[in-house]
Amino acid sequence: MTRLLFSLLPISIFATSCATSIVPPSPTAPIYEARKIELGGVKQSVIIRGDDRSNPILMFVHGGPGFSELPTYERNADLERDFVVVQWDQRGAGKSYRPGIPKKSMAVAQFVADTHQLTDIVCRRLEKKKALLVGFSFGSLIGLQAVAESPERYHGYVGLSHFVTILESEEILDIEGRARAARKSETEILAKLEKIGPPPYKNHPQERVVNALIKNLVIEDTKNPFPASEYIGSALWSKHYKPQNFVGLALGRNFSGKALEDEIYTIDARDHVNRIEVPMLWISGKQDTTLSQTLAHEYFGQIKAPHGKEFIWLEDVAHPRPSRSTLDISNCNPRIFQQETRGFEIAELAKSSVVDKSILT
């Protein structure tokens, strides 16, 4: 009898599984996923979140190199009402860091290829043809090259705190910093800048000192700075970051910075992109002391964009990070991103992209 029961058990299980069919999610159901996806041979941590999976896809390419934005993903909750927001820790960053990542794979071209691959995976997953790509700081270098290489994958491109080239950026920031110190009669800061001298700097400590000095000159003119303590606090309360992941945050940033150092300090976006075949919007803070946005504005003017382009200056903002405040495009009709007819209207995006001035720097 016992033998008979065990022989019938597989049949019973099979019959039950057939009777209970898997019901696919509604086309407008929410999507909240966190998973590891292999991109270019390296597993990377990805979050896909939206209140309605039928909405357009909005993909964030974070800065750094190696500076994860996943600990602060909840700042984009409002965007999730009208978009499916995709964020990920790039290879070598945060939860995507692991010992043994080939150093030769830590190259801008590979990061661009990872972006394309993830775009394809998410678009297939959500049955979409294209995504809107948003690049922040170092991520803007990746994002700009991605849309230039493969415009058929993207509805449009938004650049925040845009990267152009490091050395020229540092030269401009140094000149502007000295002029600002002189105007404000900050003789002590000016003396320290004079002692260090103009770029290129001899070492990273010198570079960090200069950045801190120049930042001190603009801090009182900047709304709502985003200190390291707030970032750490966000990570501590994040649902996706556990205490053990904090090691990856630190190690990943150090690894990514060193692995990409030579390329980051020599690459010039102007040598790679001079034309964009999708609508383009750049948003820059006039108080930016990390990357020269004077240089970014100049470069923006040189890029040919037959589908439309717009540049927005934020007067009292430094290095605007991806957030609802920076990218308040959730009030736009999402259909403007679907490119069913004329593509998304860059003027409409620009008009509603900076509704809230409480920008994080």
C-alpha positions in Angstrom: 0.0 0.0 0.0 2.8 2.4 1.0 4.6 1.6 -2.3 1.3 2.4 -4.2 0.9 5.7 -2.5 4.5 6.8 -3.4 4.0 5.7 -7.0 0.8 7.8 -7.2 2.4 10.9 -5.6 4.2 12.2 -8.8 0.9 11.8 -10.7 -1.0 13.8 -8.0 1.6 16.6 -8.0 1.6 16.8 -11.8 -2.2 16.9 -11.9 -2.3 19.7 -9.2 0.3 21.8 -11.1 -1.7 21.5 -14.3 -4.9 22.5 -12.6 -3.2 25.6 -11.0 -2.2 27.6 -14.1 0.2 30.5 -13.7 -1.6 33.8 -14.2 0.5 36.4 -15.9 0.6 39.9 -14.3 -1.9 42.5 -15.5 -0.4 44.8 -18.2 -0.7 47.7 -15.7 0.3 45.9 -12.6 3.1 47.3 -10.4 6.6 46.0 -10.7 9.1 46.0 -7.8 12.1 43.8 -8.5 15.7 43.5 -7.2 17.9 41.0 -8.9 21.4 40.2 -10.2 21.7 40.3 -13.9 24.8 39.2 -15.8 26.1 42.0 -18.0 29.2 41.6 -20.0 30.2 38.5 -18.0 29.8 40.3 -14.6 26.7 39.9 -12.4 25.3 43.4 -11.5 22.7 44.4 -8.9 19.6 45.9 -10.6 16.4 47.4 -9.2 13.3 47.8 -11.4 10.5 49.7 -9.8 7.2 51.3 -11.1 3.6 51.6 -10.0 2.5 50.6 -13.5 4.6 48.4 -15.7 3.0 49.8 -18.8 4.7 53.2 -18.2 7.8 54.2 -20.1 11.2 53.0 -18.9 13.5 55.5 -17.3 17.1 54.2 -16.7 19.6 55.9 -14.4 23.4 55.6 -15.1 25.1 56.5 -11.8 28.3 58.5 -11.3 31.6 57.8 -9.7 33.3 55.8 -11.0 31.9 53.3 -8.4 29.5 55.6 -6.6 26.3 53.6 -6.1 22.9 55.3 -6.0 21.0 52.3 -4.9 21.1 53.2 -1.2 19.1 56.4 -2.1 16.7 54.9 -4.6 13.7 55.8 -2.5 14.2 59.4 -3.5 12.8 58.5 -6.9 9.4 57.2 -5.5 7.5 60.0 -7.1 9.0 59.2 -10.5 7.8 55.6 -10.1 4.2 56.8 -10.5 4.8 57.6 -14.2 7.8 55.6 -15.1 9.4 52.2 -14.6 12.6 53.4 -12.9 15.7 51.2 -13.5 18.8 51.7 -11.4 21.8 49.4 -11.0 25.2 49.2 -9.4 27.6 49.2 -12.3 30.4 46.6 -12.6 32.7 47.1 -9.6 30.4 49.3 -7.7 28.4 48.7 -4.5 26.6 45.3 -4.6 28.1 44.6 -8.0 31.6 44.6 -6.5 33.4 41.3 -6.1 37.1 40.4 -6.0 38.3 39.1 -9.3 36.5 41.4 -11.7 39.0 41.6 -14.6 40.6 45.1 -14.4 40.7 45.2 -18.2 36.9 45.0 -18.2 36.8 48.3 -16.2 36.7 50.5 -19.3 34.2 53.1 -20.6 33.5 51.1 -23.7 32.5 48.1 -21.5 30.3 50.2 -19.3 28.5 51.5 -22.5 28.1 47.9 -23.7 26.6 46.9 -20.2 24.1 49.8 -20.6 23.0 48.6 -24.0 22.6 45.0 -22.7 20.6 46.0 -19.7 18.4 48.2 -21.8 17.6 45.2 -24.1 16.9 42.9 -21.1 14.6 45.4 -19.4 12.8 46.3 -22.7 12.2 42.6 -23.5 11.0 42.0 -19.9 8.5 44.9 -20.1 7.7 44.5 -23.8 9.0 47.9 -24.8 11.0 49.0 -27.7 13.0 51.8 -26.1 13.9 53.5 -22.8 14.7 57.1 -21.7 18.4 57.2 -20.5 19.5 59.5 -17.7 23.3 59.9 -17.0 24.7 61.6 -13.9 28.3 62.9 -13.6 30.6 60.1 -14.7 27.4 58.3 -15.8 26.7 61.1 -18.3 29.9 60.1 -20.1 28.5 56.5 -20.4 25.0 57.7 -21.2 26.0 60.1 -23.9 28.1 57.5 -25.7 25.3 54.9 -25.3 22.7 57.1 -27.1 25.2 58.2 -29.7 26.1 54.6 -30.5 22.6 53.2 -30.5 19.8 55.8 -30.8 17.4 53.1 -31.8 17.3 51.8 -28.2 16.5 55.2 -26.6 13.6 57.7 -26.7 15.9 60.5 -25.5 18.8 61.4 -23.2 19.0 63.5 -20.1 22.4 64.5 -18.7 22.9 65.7 -15.1 26.1 67.5 -14.0 27.7 66.6 -17.3 31.2 65.2 -17.7 33.4 66.5 -20.6 37.1 66.1 -19.7 38.8 66.2 -16.3 41.9 68.3 -16.8 40.2 71.2 -18.6 37.4 71.1 -16.1 39.9 71.4 -13.2 41.6 74.3 -14.9 38.3 76.2 -15.3 37.2 75.4 -11.7 40.6 76.6 -10.4 40.3 79.9 -12.2 36.7 80.4 -11.1 37.6 79.4 -7.6 40.4 81.9 -7.3 38.2 84.7 -8.7 35.4 83.8 -6.3 37.8 83.8 -3.3 39.1 87.2 -4.4 35.6 88.6 -4.7 34.6 87.3 -1.3 37.9 88.5 0.3 38.6 84.9 1.4 42.3 85.6 1.7 43.1 82.4 3.6 41.5 80.2 1.0 43.1 82.1 -1.8 46.5 81.7 -0.2 46.0 77.9 0.1 45.0 77.7 -3.6 48.0 79.8 -4.6 50.3 77.5 -2.6 49.0 74.3 -4.3 49.1 76.0 -7.7 47.0 75.3 -10.8 46.2 71.8 -12.1 47.3 69.2 -13.0 47.7 68.4 -9.3 50.6 66.3 -8.1 48.5 63.8 -6.2 44.9 63.0 -5.2 45.2 64.6 -1.7 46.0 67.9 -3.4 43.0 67.5 -5.7 40.7 66.7 -2.7 42.0 69.8 -0.8 41.3 72.1 -3.8 37.8 70.6 -4.2 37.1 71.2 -0.6 38.4 74.7 -0.6 36.3 75.7 -3.7 33.2 73.9 -2.3 33.5 76.0 0.9 33.3 79.1 -1.3 29.9 78.2 -2.7 28.3 76.3 0.2 26.4 79.4 1.4 25.0 80.0 -2.1 23.8 76.4 -2.5 20.4 75.1 -1.5 20.2 71.8 0.5 23.6 70.2 0.2 23.7 66.4 0.3 26.4 65.6 2.9 28.1 62.2 3.2 26.3 61.6 6.5 22.9 61.8 4.7 24.1 59.3 2.1 25.2 56.9 4.8 21.9 57.4 6.6 20.0 56.6 3.5 22.1 53.5 3.0 21.5 52.4 6.6 17.7 52.6 6.2 17.7 51.2 2.7 15.7 48.0 2.1 18.3 46.9 -0.4 21.5 47.5 1.6 22.4 45.3 4.5 25.4 45.9 6.8 27.5 43.5 4.9 26.9 45.5 1.7 28.6 48.5 3.2 32.0 46.8 2.7 31.2 46.6 -1.0 30.3 50.3 -1.2 33.8 51.3 0.1 35.8 48.6 -1.7 33.9 49.1 -4.9 34.4 52.8 -5.0 38.2 52.4 -4.3 38.5 49.6 -6.9 36.5 51.4 -9.6 38.4 54.7 -9.1 41.8 53.0 -9.4 40.8 50.7 -12.3 39.4 53.6 -14.4 41.8 56.3 -13.2 44.0 56.5 -16.3 41.1 56.5 -18.8 39.0 59.0 -16.8 41.9 61.5 -16.6 42.6 61.3 -20.3 39.2 60.8 -22.0 37.5 63.7 -23.7 33.8 63.3 -24.5 34.2 65.7 -27.4 36.4 63.2 -29.2 33.6 60.6 -29.1 30.3 62.4 -29.5 29.4 65.4 -31.7 25.9 64.4 -32.8 22.9 62.9 -31.1 20.0 61.4 -33.0 17.5 61.6 -30.1 16.0 64.5 -28.2 18.4 65.7 -25.5 18.2 67.7 -22.2 21.0 68.7 -19.9 20.6 70.0 -16.4 23.5 71.7 -14.6 24.1 73.6 -11.4 25.8 76.9 -11.6 27.5 76.3 -8.2 29.0 72.9 -9.4 32.5 72.5 -8.0 33.0 68.9 -9.0 32.8 69.2 -12.8 32.9 72.5 -14.7 29.4 73.1 -16.1 30.8 76.1 -17.9 32.7 73.6 -20.0 29.6 71.4 -20.2 27.5 74.2 -21.5 30.1 75.0 -24.2 30.2 71.4 -25.3 26.5 71.1 -25.3 26.4 74.0 -27.8 28.7 72.1 -30.2 26.6 68.9 -30.3 24.3 68.6 -33.3 20.9 67.4 -32.2 18.4 67.4 -35.1 15.6 66.0 -32.9 15.9 68.9 -30.4 18.0 69.8 -27.4 17.6 72.0 -24.3 20.0 73.2 -21.5 18.8 74.2 -18.1 20.8 76.1 -15.5 20.0 75.8 -11.9 21.2 79.0 -10.2 21.6 77.9 -6.6 22.6 74.2 -7.1 25.9 72.5 -7.1 26.2 68.9 -8.4 22.5 67.9 -8.9 22.1 64.2 -8.4 19.3 62.0 -9.9 16.2 62.6 -7.8 12.6 63.7 -8.0 13.8 67.2 -7.2 16.3 67.3 -10.0 14.3 65.4 -12.5 10.7 66.4 -11.7 9.4 65.1 -15.0 6.7 63.0 -13.4 4.2 65.8 -14.1 4.8 65.3 -17.9 2.4 63.1 -19.8 4.3 59.9 -20.0 3.2 59.5 -23.7 5.7 62.2 -24.7 8.4 59.6 -24.1 6.9 56.9 -26.3 8.1 58.3 -29.6 5.0 57.0 -31.4 4.9 60.0 -33.7 7.3 63.0 -33.3 9.1 61.6 -30.2 9.1 63.3 -26.8 8.7 67.0 -26.8 11.9 68.4 -25.4 10.3 71.8 -24.7 7.6 70.1 -22.6 10.3 68.2 -20.7 12.3 71.3 -20.1 9.2 73.3 -18.9 8.4 70.8 -16.2 11.8 69.4 -15.3 12.7 71.9 -12.6 9.5 72.6 -10.7 11.0 72.0 -7.2 14.2 73.8 -6.4 15.0 71.7 -3.3 17.8 70.1 -5.2 20.3 67.7 -3.7 23.9 68.5 -4.5 
